[in-house]
Structure formats: structure tokens, C-alpha cells
Amino acid sequence: QVQLVESGGGLVQPGGSLRLSCVASGVDFSFYNMGWYRQAPGKQRELVAAITTGGSTKYGDSVRGRFRISRDSAKNTVYLQMSSLKPEDTAVYYCTRGGYFSTPNYWGQGTQVTVSS
């Protein structure tokens, strides 16, 4: 059974940083592209970042240059380093299996990120 467990969310001031982690189990992590999506209140889920098995990355327009996705296959973990956070980054962030070329087929339970002074 595939499980994706996110951690690292919380409350941060504008301009601050956070690092989200997602540990995958029940899946051969190295075979799959991984991603981060987010959903803000009243808005649709949107791609934040995604990474292929080979390390290619892509980002949503609103986070490009501020966020960085990475993966550690030895730890079955994908990370999202978020910097220069803005109030509009406030959302529930979801780790996904897939999501680089197509719609993700597995989602974590989400972790809340709130950017506020």
C-alpha cells in the first residue's frame, strides 16, 4: 500500500523559509516521478513543483525562483525548500506520486503552511 507522509508545515512570517519533507512507503521510490501540489481556501489545487526520477524539475509560475524540489532515493524522501515566502503561499501542501507529465495517482494527507505576520 502506497503511503506518502508529509511533514514540516507550520506558521512562518513573510519572507521566511520552510522545508517540507515527504516520506514514501509501499512504493519503489526510485521508479516514480514525484511532486508537490497545494490548495488554498476557495482555490483549485495547483502544481507547485515536480521532479523526475532523473532529477529534472519544473515549477509553478508563482514559485519559480523561490522554491526548490529535491529527492533522496536512499531515504525515499522528496523535499520542498521554500524561501521568500509570501502570504499568498498559504495553503495545504500535498506530496504526490506522479504529477510531472500527468495527473498524480497518489496523494499524501497534506500539511498546512501559513504565511502571516
N, C-alpha and C positions, 0 to 999 in steps of 0.2 A: 504494500500500500504506500503510495507516494505521500509524503508529508513535507511541507515547506513551513518552517517556523521562523518568523521574523522577530527581531529584537533591535533595540537601540533608539526607538522613538522617544518623544518627550516634548517638553516645553523649552523653547530657546528664543533668545532675543533676536530681533532683526540684525542681520549682519553676522550672526553666529554660524556655528558649524555643528553638524551631527554626522555620525556614521551608522548606517543601518546594516544589519547582518541578516542573512537568511541561510539557515542550515537545512539541507535537503537530505531526506532519508527515504529508503524504499525505491531508490532510483539510481541507475548508474550515471552519476552526475556528469561525468566527462563526455557523455554521448549527447548532451542536450544543450541547446541554447537556453539562456536564462534572461529574465527581465525584471524590471521594476515598473509598476504602474501606480497611479494614485487616483483617488477620487475625493474631491472637495464637496462640501454640502451643496446640494442642488445642481451639481455638475456631473457630466458623464466621466467615466473612467478614462484616463489618458495615459499614453506611454510616457514614462519618464526616461528610461534608458534600457538598453538591451545589449547582450553580449553573446557572441557565438562561441562554439567550442574552440575555435582557433584564436579567440581573443579580439575579433573585430567588434567594434562598438557603434552604437548610434544613440542619439539623444533627442528628446523633445525640444522644440524650438525655445521654449521658455526656460529651460535649464541648461542649455548648451553653454559650456564655458564655466559653469558654476558647480556642476555635479560630475562625479566620475564613478563609473561602474567598473568593478573588477571581480575576478573569481579566483578561488584557490581550490583546485581539484583534490588536493591532498586532504583538505578539510571539508569537502563537499559544501562549500560556502560561497555565496555571492555577496558582494558588498556594494553599498551605495554611499560614497563620500559626498556630503552635501555642504557647500560653503556659500558664503554671502547670502544666507537665507533671507527670504522676504515674507511678509505676511501672506502673500498670495500662494506661497508654497504649503500653507496649512492644508492638510488632507490626511486621509488614511492611505498609507503606502503598502502596496501588496507585492510580494515576491511571486514570480511566475515561472513555470517551466514552459519554455517556448516564448513566443512573443516578438522574436526578431523578424521573421519573414511572414508570420501568420498569427492568428489569434492564439493566445496561450491556452493550453489544455489543462493546466493545474494552477491553482491559486493558493497562496497562504491565507492565513486568517486576518492579516493586516496589522499594521502598527501605526498609532496616531502620531503625527508630527504637528505641533502647534508652534507657530512663529508669532510672537507677540511681546510687546514691551509691558 
